[in-house]
Amino acid sequence: MDNLNLLPLFDDLPFAAVLYKANADRSDFYFVKVNDYCQRIDQVNKEFIAGESLLECFPAVKEFGLFELLQMTLETGESQHLPIALYKDDQHQVYRENWIFKVDEEHLLVIYEDRDDIVNIYESLDQQRKLAIESSRLAMVGELSASISHELNNPLTVLMLMTEKLRRQLKGATITEVEEGLLKIESAAKRMSKITNSVLSLTKNTSDDLHEIVDIKTIFAGVIPYFQDKIDSSPINFLFEYESFNHIKIKCNPIQIQQVLTNLIKNAIESVYKLEKPWVKVELREEDELIIFSITDSGAPIEDYKLKVLGQKFTTTKGTAGTGLGLYLSKKFIESHQGYLNITNKNEHPNFEFALPVKK
């Protein structure tokens, strides 16, 4: 203690210094001495704080991580370092870096530095970096969407004209299977054109109103054929429970809603196809003038930290196989219809729900 008090220029040190004394069972520490720097940055009165409890003065010190290191240093005698961390309670919200040293069997010396400026600079730079990356990626997506729309629409126009011409020539002939095939080609071509234009309208932030009144049966009629092969031949048990809602009408862009439904079912299939006894369930319910589409699969529940970020731009759980745009675009599509998309766990399984207003 005498040696510490004789420390030259203790009050003039260019960093905060605090001397603590542990109580008998080391369940708390008490301030013995603080220097001028500590008094300045933490706005404590060095005369009044002497003898006060650390836990009472700074109640979040355990969550901060310092308290455990104080106990550890006193027990082992080994100095400890607490890297830059956020201390936060009702009175304080500061970033500090701490070093802890044992003085004797009941006293500890803690020196620390204010890191608020460093953290603020880092956060500012990190935010600028993220904005630059996001801006670059969005620009790339916009350019890609524009080029896809431009490059696909021209040949698709020719394709539609040719298939229509061939269909007229075959009308009344016996080659019905060929005609049916051509009709499917024509339908697929039109759908591809609508999809590219739909994505392009998002990237351009246009306000074209492509909404029309359709029933649930029409929505699913544009989705089920996409999965028909998997429904017929894969080991996945598909549970579609929507037919009792076929009559319900909604005002929507049907291509966008079909895209959302297709994307969610496709994601469910990809997440369970390697599991034992896999299943995918699609069901509907009506609630508060909303029709709610629910897609659940037999996969493991989604971790909490993933639930918080899924649906954000460029966030994917598929690694390099995913673009991180599927759920983001789905969410944007649904929100443009005054609906919502929620991602949760239902009975310990992933559940994706989106709701749309019912057209009365």
Secondary structure by P-SEA (a helix, b strand, c coil): ccccccccccccccbbbbbbbbcccccbbbbcccccccccccccccccccccccccccccccccaaaaaaaaaaaccbbbbbcbbbbbcccccccccbbbbbccccbbbbbbbbaaaaaaaaaaaaaaaaaaaaaaaaaaaaaaaaaaaaaaaaaaaaaaaaaaaaaaaaccccaaaaaaaaaaaaaaaaaaaaaaaaaaaaaaccccccbbbbcaaaaaaacccccccccccccbbbbbccccccccccccaaaaaaaaaaaaaaaaaaacccccccbbbbbccccccbbbbbbbcccccccaaaaacccccccccccccccccaaaaaaaaaaaaccbbbbbbcccbbbbbbbbbbcc
